[in-house]
């Protein structure tokens, strides 16, 4: 009864205020008695009650999407040629990259010639690619213009010349002698393993003594020479050899670099030279097999001595 009488008294005050003509702000709203505010706080919790009052008076603004932080850092261009940028060094830098582009163009030419059936000439173009690939690296070190840009450009050119052109030439040379599916699988393995090999080489620490797996350039040289000299082996044996060579590129076996091979005793070079004068095909096959076998043998030797 006490609560109802209080509410009725508030209603009468509002009605009387309107009748008298007084301007009452918020007269249509019924203001609750402060005596019952504490009762609501005790019932629902003080924090919940206060939060409800704050939410009621806060203005509602339209939803705005979150704004990304603005990066005020100025963009900096990385020079392609680090160091002093003189005209002489730029000419040397251009010469080195011209050798890399020459290897790339010769690889494209090898593909076009293989598509026309000129597999021997295409194989010779691949051998020229190998020569230009070795020349650009030697010139970059000798002229002092080695750069990360040149290393990445050389890797891309190697993928085109040795990862794509070489298997295309081999596939064209195997046409008609083996099933097309077997030749396609073997050549696709060469392309895939070459890509893995080049990517791993770019991010792996360099060893001055050995290669980790057969280099892509050497594998392409073996395939090109095999086609150029017309190695007399059955087609299926050739397919198996191509697949084996592809897997050696991504293997972890250590293979000696050319600089270490050159330092071998002269009498070890006598046998291959004499064999090449007698039968170059048989000598080439023996040298390739010997080099491929040297990787697992060196790996076993390192594990025993470790």
ChimeraX commands (.cxc) that place a marker at each C-alpha (Angstrom):
marker #1 position 0.00,0.00,0.00 radius 0.5
marker #1 position 2.83,2.34,0.78 radius 0.5
marker #1 position 4.46,1.68,-2.59 radius 0.5
marker #1 position 1.24,2.19,-4.51 radius 0.5
marker #1 position 0.51,5.47,-2.72 radius 0.5
marker #1 position 3.93,6.83,-3.57 radius 0.5
marker #1 position 3.46,5.99,-7.26 radius 0.5
marker #1 position -0.01,7.66,-7.27 radius 0.5
marker #1 position 1.42,10.79,-5.67 radius 0.5
marker #1 position 4.06,11.05,-8.42 radius 0.5
marker #1 position 1.43,10.70,-11.14 radius 0.5
marker #1 position -0.67,13.48,-9.55 radius 0.5
marker #1 position 2.35,15.78,-9.42 radius 0.5
marker #1 position 2.97,15.29,-13.09 radius 0.5
marker #1 position -0.64,15.92,-13.99 radius 0.5
marker #1 position -0.77,19.05,-11.86 radius 0.5
marker #1 position 2.43,20.39,-13.39 radius 0.5
marker #1 position 0.99,20.02,-16.87 radius 0.5
marker #1 position -2.25,21.70,-15.83 radius 0.5
marker #1 position -0.40,24.67,-14.42 radius 0.5
marker #1 position 1.49,25.20,-17.70 radius 0.5
marker #1 position 4.94,24.65,-16.25 radius 0.5
marker #1 position 7.55,23.33,-18.58 radius 0.5
marker #1 position 8.87,20.13,-17.09 radius 0.5
marker #1 position 11.72,18.43,-18.82 radius 0.5
marker #1 position 11.03,14.74,-19.14 radius 0.5
marker #1 position 7.57,15.06,-17.64 radius 0.5
marker #1 position 6.28,12.03,-19.56 radius 0.5
marker #1 position 8.88,9.84,-17.90 radius 0.5
marker #1 position 8.18,8.37,-14.56 radius 0.5
marker #1 position 11.24,8.81,-12.38 radius 0.5
marker #1 position 11.64,5.89,-10.01 radius 0.5
marker #1 position 12.01,6.61,-6.36 radius 0.5
marker #1 position 15.60,6.54,-5.13 radius 0.5
marker #1 position 14.56,4.42,-2.24 radius 0.5
marker #1 position 14.04,1.48,-4.58 radius 0.5
marker #1 position 17.23,1.97,-6.55 radius 0.5
marker #1 position 19.29,0.25,-3.92 radius 0.5
marker #1 position 16.81,-2.61,-3.91 radius 0.5
marker #1 position 17.35,-3.15,-7.63 radius 0.5
marker #1 position 21.11,-2.95,-7.21 radius 0.5
marker #1 position 20.99,-5.56,-4.48 radius 0.5
marker #1 position 18.82,-7.82,-6.58 radius 0.5
marker #1 position 20.69,-7.67,-9.90 radius 0.5
marker #1 position 24.11,-6.52,-8.79 radius 0.5
marker #1 position 25.45,-2.97,-8.59 radius 0.5
marker #1 position 27.77,-3.29,-11.58 radius 0.5
marker #1 position 25.04,-4.61,-13.82 radius 0.5
marker #1 position 22.68,-1.81,-12.83 radius 0.5
marker #1 position 25.30,0.92,-13.37 radius 0.5
marker #1 position 26.30,-0.55,-16.72 radius 0.5
marker #1 position 22.70,-0.55,-17.85 radius 0.5
marker #1 position 22.37,3.15,-16.94 radius 0.5
marker #1 position 25.57,4.01,-18.83 radius 0.5
marker #1 position 24.46,2.09,-21.90 radius 0.5
marker #1 position 21.16,3.90,-21.83 radius 0.5
marker #1 position 22.69,7.35,-22.03 radius 0.5
marker #1 position 25.53,6.58,-24.45 radius 0.5
marker #1 position 24.83,7.82,-28.00 radius 0.5
marker #1 position 24.51,5.12,-30.62 radius 0.5
marker #1 position 26.76,5.73,-33.62 radius 0.5
marker #1 position 26.61,3.86,-36.93 radius 0.5
marker #1 position 28.89,0.88,-37.19 radius 0.5
marker #1 position 32.19,1.75,-38.78 radius 0.5
marker #1 position 34.55,-0.84,-40.25 radius 0.5
marker #1 position 37.88,-1.26,-38.46 radius 0.5
marker #1 position 40.52,0.88,-40.00 radius 0.5
marker #1 position 43.89,-0.66,-40.74 radius 0.5
marker #1 position 46.91,1.13,-39.34 radius 0.5
marker #1 position 48.57,3.36,-41.86 radius 0.5
marker #1 position 52.17,2.50,-42.53 radius 0.5
marker #1 position 54.04,5.76,-42.83 radius 0.5
marker #1 position 57.35,4.04,-43.49 radius 0.5
marker #1 position 58.71,5.24,-46.84 radius 0.5
marker #1 position 59.34,2.50,-49.39 radius 0.5
marker #1 position 63.01,1.93,-50.15 radius 0.5
marker #1 position 64.22,0.48,-53.44 radius 0.5
marker #1 position 66.96,-2.12,-53.22 radius 0.5
marker #1 position 69.70,-1.54,-55.81 radius 0.5
marker #1 position 70.30,-4.41,-58.23 radius 0.5
marker #1 position 74.04,-3.78,-58.13 radius 0.5
marker #1 position 75.35,-3.25,-54.61 radius 0.5
marker #1 position 78.42,-1.12,-54.08 radius 0.5
marker #1 position 79.77,1.71,-56.17 radius 0.5
marker #1 position 77.53,2.47,-59.14 radius 0.5
marker #1 position 80.03,3.62,-61.73 radius 0.5
marker #1 position 79.68,3.32,-65.49 radius 0.5
marker #1 position 82.41,0.67,-65.66 radius 0.5
marker #1 position 80.76,-1.52,-63.01 radius 0.5
marker #1 position 77.41,-1.16,-64.74 radius 0.5
marker #1 position 78.91,-2.35,-67.99 radius 0.5
marker #1 position 80.42,-5.36,-66.23 radius 0.5
marker #1 position 77.10,-6.06,-64.55 radius 0.5
marker #1 position 75.32,-5.88,-67.90 radius 0.5
marker #1 position 77.87,-8.25,-69.46 radius 0.5
marker #1 position 77.34,-10.86,-66.75 radius 0.5
marker #1 position 73.55,-10.69,-67.06 radius 0.5
marker #1 position 73.85,-10.86,-70.86 radius 0.5
marker #1 position 75.52,-14.26,-70.42 radius 0.5
marker #1 position 72.64,-15.37,-68.21 radius 0.5
marker #1 position 70.08,-14.19,-70.76 radius 0.5
marker #1 position 72.03,-15.94,-73.52 radius 0.5
marker #1 position 71.70,-19.21,-71.61 radius 0.5
marker #1 position 67.97,-18.57,-71.28 radius 0.5
marker #1 position 67.54,-17.82,-74.99 radius 0.5
marker #1 position 69.52,-20.89,-76.01 radius 0.5
marker #1 position 67.26,-22.99,-73.81 radius 0.5
marker #1 position 64.21,-21.59,-75.58 radius 0.5
marker #1 position 65.85,-22.28,-78.94 radius 0.5
marker #1 position 66.51,-25.87,-77.87 radius 0.5
marker #1 position 62.81,-26.31,-77.13 radius 0.5
marker #1 position 61.81,-24.94,-80.55 radius 0.5
marker #1 position 64.32,-27.16,-82.34 radius 0.5
marker #1 position 63.17,-30.23,-80.41 radius 0.5
marker #1 position 59.57,-29.53,-81.42 radius 0.5
marker #1 position 60.70,-29.56,-85.05 radius 0.5
marker #1 position 62.58,-32.85,-84.66 radius 0.5
marker #1 position 66.11,-31.39,-84.67 radius 0.5
marker #1 position 67.13,-33.14,-81.47 radius 0.5
marker #1 position 70.89,-33.22,-82.15 radius 0.5
marker #1 position 71.07,-29.47,-82.75 radius 0.5
marker #1 position 68.83,-28.89,-79.74 radius 0.5
marker #1 position 71.23,-30.94,-77.61 radius 0.5
marker #1 position 74.13,-28.80,-78.82 radius 0.5
marker #1 position 72.18,-25.71,-77.76 radius 0.5
marker #1 position 71.86,-27.21,-74.30 radius 0.5
marker #1 position 75.62,-27.74,-74.16 radius 0.5
marker #1 position 76.04,-24.05,-75.07 radius 0.5
marker #1 position 73.63,-23.24,-72.22 radius 0.5
marker #1 position 75.93,-25.08,-69.84 radius 0.5
marker #1 position 78.90,-23.07,-71.11 radius 0.5
marker #1 position 77.14,-19.71,-70.67 radius 0.5
marker #1 position 75.87,-20.74,-67.24 radius 0.5
marker #1 position 79.39,-21.38,-66.05 radius 0.5
marker #1 position 80.67,-18.22,-67.75 radius 0.5
marker #1 position 78.30,-15.80,-66.03 radius 0.5
marker #1 position 79.23,-17.02,-62.57 radius 0.5
marker #1 position 82.96,-16.90,-63.30 radius 0.5
marker #1 position 82.70,-13.39,-64.75 radius 0.5
marker #1 position 80.62,-12.14,-61.83 radius 0.5
marker #1 position 83.26,-13.28,-59.35 radius 0.5
marker #1 position 86.20,-12.08,-61.42 radius 0.5
marker #1 position 84.73,-8.65,-62.19 radius 0.5
marker #1 position 83.40,-8.14,-58.67 radius 0.5
marker #1 position 79.76,-7.62,-59.67 radius 0.5
marker #1 position 78.17,-10.60,-57.94 radius 0.5
marker #1 position 74.78,-9.68,-56.50 radius 0.5
marker #1 position 71.63,-11.34,-55.09 radius 0.5
marker #1 position 69.78,-10.22,-58.20 radius 0.5
marker #1 position 72.25,-12.06,-60.43 radius 0.5
marker #1 position 71.95,-15.20,-58.31 radius 0.5
marker #1 position 68.15,-15.22,-58.55 radius 0.5
marker #1 position 68.22,-14.46,-62.27 radius 0.5
marker #1 position 70.69,-17.29,-62.83 radius 0.5
marker #1 position 68.42,-19.67,-60.93 radius 0.5
marker #1 position 65.42,-18.73,-63.08 radius 0.5
marker #1 position 67.43,-19.15,-66.28 radius 0.5
marker #1 position 68.66,-22.56,-65.09 radius 0.5
marker #1 position 65.08,-23.66,-64.51 radius 0.5
marker #1 position 64.15,-22.75,-68.08 radius 0.5
marker #1 position 67.28,-24.14,-69.74 radius 0.5
marker #1 position 67.97,-27.21,-67.61 radius 0.5
marker #1 position 64.66,-27.87,-65.87 radius 0.5
marker #1 position 62.42,-27.49,-68.95 radius 0.5
marker #1 position 64.47,-27.48,-72.14 radius 0.5
marker #1 position 66.55,-30.54,-71.22 radius 0.5
marker #1 position 63.58,-32.88,-70.55 radius 0.5
marker #1 position 61.82,-31.61,-73.68 radius 0.5
marker #1 position 64.86,-32.49,-75.79 radius 0.5
marker #1 position 65.12,-35.92,-74.15 radius 0.5
marker #1 position 61.41,-36.55,-74.72 radius 0.5
marker #1 position 61.76,-35.65,-78.39 radius 0.5
marker #1 position 64.75,-37.99,-78.72 radius 0.5
marker #1 position 62.78,-40.89,-77.18 radius 0.5
marker #1 position 59.78,-40.45,-79.48 radius 0.5
marker #1 position 58.96,-43.69,-81.23 radius 0.5
marker #1 position 61.36,-45.89,-79.25 radius 0.5
marker #1 position 59.51,-46.06,-75.91 radius 0.5
marker #1 position 55.88,-45.66,-74.82 radius 0.5
marker #1 position 55.01,-41.94,-74.66 radius 0.5
marker #1 position 53.68,-42.28,-71.12 radius 0.5
marker #1 position 56.94,-43.69,-69.76 radius 0.5
marker #1 position 58.99,-41.00,-71.48 radius 0.5
marker #1 position 56.64,-38.28,-70.22 radius 0.5
marker #1 position 56.87,-39.50,-66.61 radius 0.5
marker #1 position 60.68,-39.68,-66.70 radius 0.5
marker #1 position 61.01,-36.21,-68.22 radius 0.5
marker #1 position 58.47,-34.75,-65.80 radius 0.5
marker #1 position 60.58,-36.11,-62.95 radius 0.5
marker #1 position 63.56,-34.22,-64.33 radius 0.5
marker #1 position 61.59,-30.95,-64.36 radius 0.5
marker #1 position 60.18,-31.45,-60.85 radius 0.5
marker #1 position 63.50,-32.48,-59.31 radius 0.5
marker #1 position 65.27,-29.59,-61.02 radius 0.5
marker #1 position 62.82,-27.12,-59.46 radius 0.5
marker #1 position 63.30,-28.69,-56.01 radius 0.5
marker #1 position 67.05,-28.76,-56.46 radius 0.5
marker #1 position 67.30,-25.08,-57.47 radius 0.5
marker #1 position 64.98,-23.93,-54.67 radius 0.5
marker #1 position 66.95,-25.93,-52.10 radius 0.5
marker #1 position 70.23,-24.55,-53.41 radius 0.5
marker #1 position 69.00,-20.96,-52.96 radius 0.5
marker #1 position 68.18,-21.42,-49.28 radius 0.5
marker #1 position 70.83,-23.95,-48.19 radius 0.5
marker #1 position 74.28,-23.09,-46.81 radius 0.5
marker #1 position 77.01,-23.49,-49.41 radius 0.5
marker #1 position 79.75,-26.10,-49.13 radius 0.5
marker #1 position 82.99,-25.28,-50.92 radius 0.5
marker #1 position 83.99,-28.92,-51.38 radius 0.5
marker #1 position 80.91,-30.91,-52.38 radius 0.5
marker #1 position 77.50,-30.54,-53.96 radius 0.5
marker #1 position 74.48,-31.87,-52.09 radius 0.5
marker #1 position 73.11,-33.99,-54.91 radius 0.5
marker #1 position 73.96,-33.80,-58.58 radius 0.5
marker #1 position 73.87,-30.16,-59.81 radius 0.5
marker #1 position 71.14,-29.27,-62.27 radius 0.5
marker #1 position 73.72,-27.98,-64.75 radius 0.5
marker #1 position 75.67,-31.26,-64.69 radius 0.5
marker #1 position 72.50,-33.34,-65.05 radius 0.5
marker #1 position 71.46,-31.30,-68.08 radius 0.5
marker #1 position 74.95,-31.65,-69.56 radius 0.5
marker #1 position 74.76,-35.45,-69.18 radius 0.5
marker #1 position 71.35,-35.55,-70.88 radius 0.5
marker #1 position 72.48,-33.24,-73.68 radius 0.5
marker #1 position 75.66,-35.23,-74.37 radius 0.5
marker #1 position 73.69,-38.48,-74.30 radius 0.5
marker #1 position 71.40,-37.18,-77.04 radius 0.5
marker #1 position 74.20,-35.47,-79.00 radius 0.5
marker #1 position 76.47,-38.52,-79.27 radius 0.5
marker #1 position 73.55,-40.92,-79.71 radius 0.5
marker #1 position 74.36,-43.31,-76.86 radius 0.5
marker #1 position 73.40,-46.80,-78.09 radius 0.5
marker #1 position 71.20,-47.99,-75.22 radius 0.5
marker #1 position 67.69,-49.46,-75.32 radius 0.5
marker #1 position 64.83,-47.04,-74.89 radius 0.5
marker #1 position 63.60,-48.42,-71.57 radius 0.5
marker #1 position 67.14,-48.34,-70.17 radius 0.5
marker #1 position 67.36,-44.72,-71.26 radius 0.5
marker #1 position 64.08,-43.94,-69.47 radius 0.5
marker #1 position 65.30,-45.61,-66.29 radius 0.5
marker #1 position 68.59,-43.70,-66.51 radius 0.5
marker #1 position 66.75,-40.38,-66.90 radius 0.5
marker #1 position 64.58,-41.11,-63.86 radius 0.5
marker #1 position 67.63,-42.15,-61.82 radius 0.5
marker #1 position 69.45,-38.98,-62.78 radius 0.5
marker #1 position 66.42,-36.94,-61.70 radius 0.5
marker #1 position 66.40,-38.53,-58.24 radius 0.5
marker #1 position 70.13,-37.95,-57.77 radius 0.5
marker #1 position 69.51,-34.20,-58.11 radius 0.5
marker #1 position 67.37,-34.15,-54.96 radius 0.5
marker #1 position 69.43,-36.70,-53.04 radius 0.5
marker #1 position 71.64,-35.89,-50.06 radius 0.5
marker #1 position 74.71,-37.65,-51.43 radius 0.5
marker #1 position 77.86,-35.47,-51.63 radius 0.5
marker #1 position 79.28,-35.05,-55.12 radius 0.5
marker #1 position 82.66,-33.50,-55.78 radius 0.5
marker #1 position 82.78,-30.13,-57.47 radius 0.5
marker #1 position 84.62,-29.57,-60.73 radius 0.5
marker #1 position 87.41,-27.67,-58.97 radius 0.5
marker #1 position 88.22,-30.77,-56.91 radius 0.5
marker #1 position 88.08,-33.01,-59.97 radius 0.5
marker #1 position 90.58,-30.82,-61.79 radius 0.5
marker #1 position 93.03,-31.22,-58.92 radius 0.5
marker #1 position 93.08,-35.00,-59.28 radius 0.5
marker #1 position 96.41,-36.61,-60.26 radius 0.5
marker #1 position 97.11,-36.38,-64.02 radius 0.5
marker #1 position 97.37,-40.15,-64.41 radius 0.5
marker #1 position 93.68,-40.47,-63.43 radius 0.5
marker #1 position 92.75,-38.33,-66.44 radius 0.5
marker #1 position 94.79,-40.51,-68.77 radius 0.5
marker #1 position 92.31,-43.38,-68.80 radius 0.5
marker #1 position 89.28,-41.29,-69.87 radius 0.5
marker #1 position 91.31,-39.52,-72.56 radius 0.5
marker #1 position 92.57,-42.78,-74.03 radius 0.5
marker #1 position 89.11,-44.32,-73.76 radius 0.5
marker #1 position 87.57,-41.34,-75.58 radius 0.5
marker #1 position 89.97,-41.90,-78.47 radius 0.5
marker #1 position 88.93,-45.56,-78.68 radius 0.5
marker #1 position 85.20,-45.39,-78.01 radius 0.5
marker #1 position 83.80,-42.08,-76.86 radius 0.5
marker #1 position 80.33,-43.46,-76.17 radius 0.5
marker #1 position 81.49,-46.22,-73.87 radius 0.5
marker #1 position 83.92,-43.90,-72.10 radius 0.5
marker #1 position 81.23,-41.30,-71.57 radius 0.5
marker #1 position 78.87,-43.89,-70.11 radius 0.5
marker #1 position 81.55,-45.19,-67.72 radius 0.5
marker #1 position 82.49,-41.69,-66.56 radius 0.5
marker #1 position 78.83,-40.82,-65.86 radius 0.5
marker #1 position 78.19,-44.05,-63.97 radius 0.5
marker #1 position 81.39,-43.58,-61.97 radius 0.5
marker #1 position 80.42,-40.04,-60.98 radius 0.5
marker #1 position 76.92,-41.09,-59.93 radius 0.5
marker #1 position 78.28,-43.94,-57.83 radius 0.5
marker #1 position 80.84,-41.66,-56.16 radius 0.5
marker #1 position 78.09,-39.87,-54.23 radius 0.5
marker #1 position 76.85,-42.88,-52.21 radius 0.5
marker #1 position 80.46,-44.02,-51.67 radius 0.5
marker #1 position 81.47,-40.63,-50.25 radius 0.5
marker #1 position 78.35,-40.63,-48.10 radius 0.5
marker #1 position 79.24,-44.02,-46.62 radius 0.5
marker #1 position 82.81,-42.90,-46.05 radius 0.5
marker #1 position 81.68,-39.79,-44.20 radius 0.5
marker #1 position 79.34,-41.79,-41.97 radius 0.5
marker #1 position 82.11,-44.23,-41.05 radius 0.5
marker #1 position 84.62,-41.51,-40.21 radius 0.5
marker #1 position 82.11,-39.34,-38.31 radius 0.5
marker link #1:1,2 radius 0.2
marker link #1:2,3 radius 0.2
marker link #1:3,4 radius 0.2
marker link #1:4,5 radius 0.2
marker link #1:5,6 radius 0.2
marker link #1:6,7 radius 0.2
marker link #1:7,8 radius 0.2
marker link #1:8,9 radius 0.2
marker link #1:9,10 radius 0.2
marker link #1:10,11 radius 0.2
marker link #1:11,12 radius 0.2
marker link #1:12,13 radius 0.2
marker link #1:13,14 radius 0.2
marker link #1:14,15 radius 0.2
marker link #1:15,16 radius 0.2
marker link #1:16,17 radius 0.2
marker link #1:17,18 radius 0.2
marker link #1:18,19 radius 0.2
marker link #1:19,20 radius 0.2
marker link #1:20,21 radius 0.2
marker link #1:21,22 radius 0.2
marker link #1:22,23 radius 0.2
marker link #1:23,24 radius 0.2
marker link #1:24,25 radius 0.2
marker link #1:25,26 radius 0.2
marker link #1:26,27 radius 0.2
marker link #1:27,28 radius 0.2
marker link #1:28,29 radius 0.2
marker link #1:29,30 radius 0.2
marker link #1:30,31 radius 0.2
marker link #1:31,32 radius 0.2
marker link #1:32,33 radius 0.2
marker link #1:33,34 radius 0.2
marker link #1:34,35 radius 0.2
marker link #1:35,36 radius 0.2
marker link #1:36,37 radius 0.2
marker link #1:37,38 radius 0.2
marker link #1:38,39 radius 0.2
marker link #1:39,40 radius 0.2
marker link #1:40,41 radius 0.2
marker link #1:41,42 radius 0.2
marker link #1:42,43 radius 0.2
marker link #1:43,44 radius 0.2
marker link #1:44,45 radius 0.2
marker link #1:45,46 radius 0.2
marker link #1:46,47 radius 0.2
marker link #1:47,48 radius 0.2
marker link #1:48,49 radius 0.2
marker link #1:49,50 radius 0.2
marker link #1:50,51 radius 0.2
marker link #1:51,52 radius 0.2
marker link #1:52,53 radius 0.2
marker link #1:53,54 radius 0.2
marker link #1:54,55 radius 0.2
marker link #1:55,56 radius 0.2
marker link #1:56,57 radius 0.2
marker link #1:57,58 radius 0.2
marker link #1:58,59 radius 0.2
marker link #1:59,60 radius 0.2
marker link #1:60,61 radius 0.2
marker link #1:61,62 radius 0.2
marker link #1:62,63 radius 0.2
marker link #1:63,64 radius 0.2
marker link #1:64,65 radius 0.2
marker link #1:65,66 radius 0.2
marker link #1:66,67 radius 0.2
marker link #1:67,68 radius 0.2
marker link #1:68,69 radius 0.2
marker link #1:69,70 radius 0.2
marker link #1:70,71 radius 0.2
marker link #1:71,72 radius 0.2
marker link #1:72,73 radius 0.2
marker link #1:73,74 radius 0.2
marker link #1:74,75 radius 0.2
marker link #1:75,76 radius 0.2
marker link #1:76,77 radius 0.2
marker link #1:77,78 radius 0.2
marker link #1:78,79 radius 0.2
marker link #1:79,80 radius 0.2
marker link #1:80,81 radius 0.2
marker link #1:81,82 radius 0.2
marker link #1:82,83 radius 0.2
marker link #1:83,84 radius 0.2
marker link #1:84,85 radius 0.2
marker link #1:85,86 radius 0.2
marker link #1:86,87 radius 0.2
marker link #1:87,88 radius 0.2
marker link #1:88,89 radius 0.2
marker link #1:89,90 radius 0.2
marker link #1:90,91 radius 0.2
marker link #1:91,92 radius 0.2
marker link #1:92,93 radius 0.2
marker link #1:93,94 radius 0.2
marker link #1:94,95 radius 0.2
marker link #1:95,96 radius 0.2
marker link #1:96,97 radius 0.2
marker link #1:97,98 radius 0.2
marker link #1:98,99 radius 0.2
marker link #1:99,100 radius 0.2
marker link #1:100,101 radius 0.2
marker link #1:101,102 radius 0.2
marker link #1:102,103 radius 0.2
marker link #1:103,104 radius 0.2
marker link #1:104,105 radius 0.2
marker link #1:105,106 radius 0.2
marker link #1:106,107 radius 0.2
marker link #1:107,108 radius 0.2
marker link #1:108,109 radius 0.2
marker link #1:109,110 radius 0.2
marker link #1:110,111 radius 0.2
marker link #1:111,112 radius 0.2
marker link #1:112,113 radius 0.2
marker link #1:113,114 radius 0.2
marker link #1:114,115 radius 0.2
marker link #1:115,116 radius 0.2
marker link #1:116,117 radius 0.2
marker link #1:117,118 radius 0.2
marker link #1:118,119 radius 0.2
marker link #1:119,120 radius 0.2
marker link #1:120,121 radius 0.2
marker link #1:121,122 radius 0.2
marker link #1:122,123 radius 0.2
marker link #1:123,124 radius 0.2
marker link #1:124,125 radius 0.2
marker link #1:125,126 radius 0.2
marker link #1:126,127 radius 0.2
marker link #1:127,128 radius 0.2
marker link #1:128,129 radius 0.2
marker link #1:129,130 radius 0.2
marker link #1:130,131 radius 0.2
marker link #1:131,132 radius 0.2
marker link #1:132,133 radius 0.2
marker link #1:133,134 radius 0.2
marker link #1:134,135 radius 0.2
marker link #1:135,136 radius 0.2
marker link #1:136,137 radius 0.2
marker link #1:137,138 radius 0.2
marker link #1:138,139 radius 0.2
marker link #1:139,140 radius 0.2
marker link #1:140,141 radius 0.2
marker link #1:141,142 radius 0.2
marker link #1:142,143 radius 0.2
marker link #1:143,144 radius 0.2
marker link #1:144,145 radius 0.2
marker link #1:145,146 radius 0.2
marker link #1:146,147 radius 0.2
marker link #1:147,148 radius 0.2
marker link #1:148,149 radius 0.2
marker link #1:149,150 radius 0.2
marker link #1:150,151 radius 0.2
marker link #1:151,152 radius 0.2
marker link #1:152,153 radius 0.2
marker link #1:153,154 radius 0.2
marker link #1:154,155 radius 0.2
marker link #1:155,156 radius 0.2
marker link #1:156,157 radius 0.2
marker link #1:157,158 radius 0.2
marker link #1:158,159 radius 0.2
marker link #1:159,160 radius 0.2
marker link #1:160,161 radius 0.2
marker link #1:161,162 radius 0.2
marker link #1:162,163 radius 0.2
marker link #1:163,164 radius 0.2
marker link #1:164,165 radius 0.2
marker link #1:165,166 radius 0.2
marker link #1:166,167 radius 0.2
marker link #1:167,168 radius 0.2
marker link #1:168,169 radius 0.2
marker link #1:169,170 radius 0.2
marker link #1:170,171 radius 0.2
marker link #1:171,172 radius 0.2
marker link #1:172,173 radius 0.2
marker link #1:173,174 radius 0.2
marker link #1:174,175 radius 0.2
marker link #1:175,176 radius 0.2
marker link #1:176,177 radius 0.2
marker link #1:177,178 radius 0.2
marker link #1:178,179 radius 0.2
marker link #1:179,180 radius 0.2
marker link #1:180,181 radius 0.2
marker link #1:181,182 radius 0.2
marker link #1:182,183 radius 0.2
marker link #1:183,184 radius 0.2
marker link #1:184,185 radius 0.2
marker link #1:185,186 radius 0.2
marker link #1:186,187 radius 0.2
marker link #1:187,188 radius 0.2
marker link #1:188,189 radius 0.2
marker link #1:189,190 radius 0.2
marker link #1:190,191 radius 0.2
marker link #1:191,192 radius 0.2
marker link #1:192,193 radius 0.2
marker link #1:193,194 radius 0.2
marker link #1:194,195 radius 0.2
marker link #1:195,196 radius 0.2
marker link #1:196,197 radius 0.2
marker link #1:197,198 radius 0.2
marker link #1:198,199 radius 0.2
marker link #1:199,200 radius 0.2
marker link #1:200,201 radius 0.2
marker link #1:201,202 radius 0.2
marker link #1:202,203 radius 0.2
marker link #1:203,204 radius 0.2
marker link #1:204,205 radius 0.2
marker link #1:205,206 radius 0.2
marker link #1:206,207 radius 0.2
marker link #1:207,208 radius 0.2
marker link #1:208,209 radius 0.2
marker link #1:209,210 radius 0.2
marker link #1:210,211 radius 0.2
marker link #1:211,212 radius 0.2
marker link #1:212,213 radius 0.2
marker link #1:213,214 radius 0.2
marker link #1:214,215 radius 0.2
marker link #1:215,216 radius 0.2
marker link #1:216,217 radius 0.2
marker link #1:217,218 radius 0.2
marker link #1:218,219 radius 0.2
marker link #1:219,220 radius 0.2
marker link #1:220,221 radius 0.2
marker link #1:221,222 radius 0.2
marker link #1:222,223 radius 0.2
marker link #1:223,224 radius 0.2
marker link #1:224,225 radius 0.2
marker link #1:225,226 radius 0.2
marker link #1:226,227 radius 0.2
marker link #1:227,228 radius 0.2
marker link #1:228,229 radius 0.2
marker link #1:229,230 radius 0.2
marker link #1:230,231 radius 0.2
marker link #1:231,232 radius 0.2
marker link #1:232,233 radius 0.2
marker link #1:233,234 radius 0.2
marker link #1:234,235 radius 0.2
marker link #1:235,236 radius 0.2
marker link #1:236,237 radius 0.2
marker link #1:237,238 radius 0.2
marker link #1:238,239 radius 0.2
marker link #1:239,240 radius 0.2
marker link #1:240,241 radius 0.2
marker link #1:241,242 radius 0.2
marker link #1:242,243 radius 0.2
marker link #1:243,244 radius 0.2
marker link #1:244,245 radius 0.2
marker link #1:245,246 radius 0.2
marker link #1:246,247 radius 0.2
marker link #1:247,248 radius 0.2
marker link #1:248,249 radius 0.2
marker link #1:249,250 radius 0.2
marker link #1:250,251 radius 0.2
marker link #1:251,252 radius 0.2
marker link #1:252,253 radius 0.2
marker link #1:253,254 radius 0.2
marker link #1:254,255 radius 0.2
marker link #1:255,256 radius 0.2
marker link #1:256,257 radius 0.2
marker link #1:257,258 radius 0.2
marker link #1:258,259 radius 0.2
marker link #1:259,260 radius 0.2
marker link #1:260,261 radius 0.2
marker link #1:261,262 radius 0.2
marker link #1:262,263 radius 0.2
marker link #1:263,264 radius 0.2
marker link #1:264,265 radius 0.2
marker link #1:265,266 radius 0.2
marker link #1:266,267 radius 0.2
marker link #1:267,268 radius 0.2
marker link #1:268,269 radius 0.2
marker link #1:269,270 radius 0.2
marker link #1:270,271 radius 0.2
marker link #1:271,272 radius 0.2
marker link #1:272,273 radius 0.2
marker link #1:273,274 radius 0.2
marker link #1:274,275 radius 0.2
marker link #1:275,276 radius 0.2
marker link #1:276,277 radius 0.2
marker link #1:277,278 radius 0.2
marker link #1:278,279 radius 0.2
marker link #1:279,280 radius 0.2
marker link #1:280,281 radius 0.2
marker link #1:281,282 radius 0.2
marker link #1:282,283 radius 0.2
marker link #1:283,284 radius 0.2
marker link #1:284,285 radius 0.2
marker link #1:285,286 radius 0.2
marker link #1:286,287 radius 0.2
marker link #1:287,288 radius 0.2
marker link #1:288,289 radius 0.2
marker link #1:289,290 radius 0.2
marker link #1:290,291 radius 0.2
marker link #1:291,292 radius 0.2
marker link #1:292,293 radius 0.2
marker link #1:293,294 radius 0.2
marker link #1:294,295 radius 0.2
marker link #1:295,296 radius 0.2
marker link #1:296,297 radius 0.2
marker link #1:297,298 radius 0.2
marker link #1:298,299 radius 0.2
marker link #1:299,300 radius 0.2
marker link #1:300,301 radius 0.2
marker link #1:301,302 radius 0.2
marker link #1:302,303 radius 0.2
marker link #1:303,304 radius 0.2
marker link #1:304,305 radius 0.2
marker link #1:305,306 radius 0.2
view
